[in-house]
């Protein structure tokens, strides 16, 4: 077949037809995948809730709670009429690369049972460690070198677990005078994580009143954010640990 | 058959889009923070490349010369959007890490470049082979780069711990490390090639 010449009629017809076909194909695939996309979002949320509220046979009630003008979704877990715990879907806008979303589970005494990170865009290998950094330390799997040469390097102990914490004062990283060790070379991500946790504390315990001195210390710490930015970009300094 | 193999090897090794032609550097540098990420991005691009090459080769005589670029872009963008929807639905965890870079496949110069220089002049079968060769060549390059960065940066390959993570050089996981690692890989490949 000979190639169509580039006159106005041919060009208009061909472009229109291609665009219509493309639109049809796209709407077809949109319909095909729509349900699955929604289902996989819901699945992810449901498994996160199950992870942070490890009770059998609970009934979950959902409600919205207003914290500092932001509306957070709260999942209350009941067995019969007894409230077993609360999961809060919380967030922080101070992440290194945008918003962080997590679900935090609390028991009846407002202590943290567990957390699960739903969504984060932190630097791979640094901020992404938040997924398990703030849980109790587990023995890491042996690396190939350790297996081959029969030795084991003890992992350095750290005070970074938020599990079991309840909030008398807002949680903060040890660099800001707090009790939680930040992720090595990812102080900004760690602060953002604790910011999200603190927001969740406010959602479960509305009477909570943190005095202004603690917020003053967070204000102060913002001054060295730029320094920390540089640290994160060049991979962090060793002294930070 | 001999011709098909030649076309395949041409894209896969002889004119490898990343190591020899240095095309499509944005996803190459942006998504290779680990071997698995690099491989997923490479396979995603390979899918788009094969589909768009075939369709463009089918339609090559129906598309008037003066509007061929807009037509190609519409076709490529359609396949990229389909891929994006399918990944969201069936591979949500990979989509979460590659997210931003998937729509950018539309403007990846490899895809439009192969459409222009190969699919517009050859038959459907050879165009598909060309897409496969280039796509897998790109996948190979991204996987190698990702594995190198992951190993140097975190002491792992495909998430398998090779040596202690605390001895890794974090800079290789970050953007500057991508440039350094790519530079060395290109140098090594070209040294081997000119021998």
Interface residues (C-beta under 8 A of the other chain):
Chain A: X1 X2 X3 X4 X5 X6 X7 X10 X11 X14 X15 X18 X19 X22 X25 X26 X29 X30 X32 X33 X36 X37 X40 X41 X44 X119 X123 X124 X125 X126 X140 X141 X142 X143 X144 X145 X146 X153 X185 X233 X234 X235 X236
Chain B: X33 X34 X37 X59 X60 X61 X62 X63 X64 X65 X66 X67 X70 X71 X74 X75 X77 X78 X81 X82 X85 X86 X88 X89 X90 X92 X96 X97 X153 X154 X155 X160 X161 X162 X163 X164 X165 X166 X168 X169 X170 X171 X173 X174
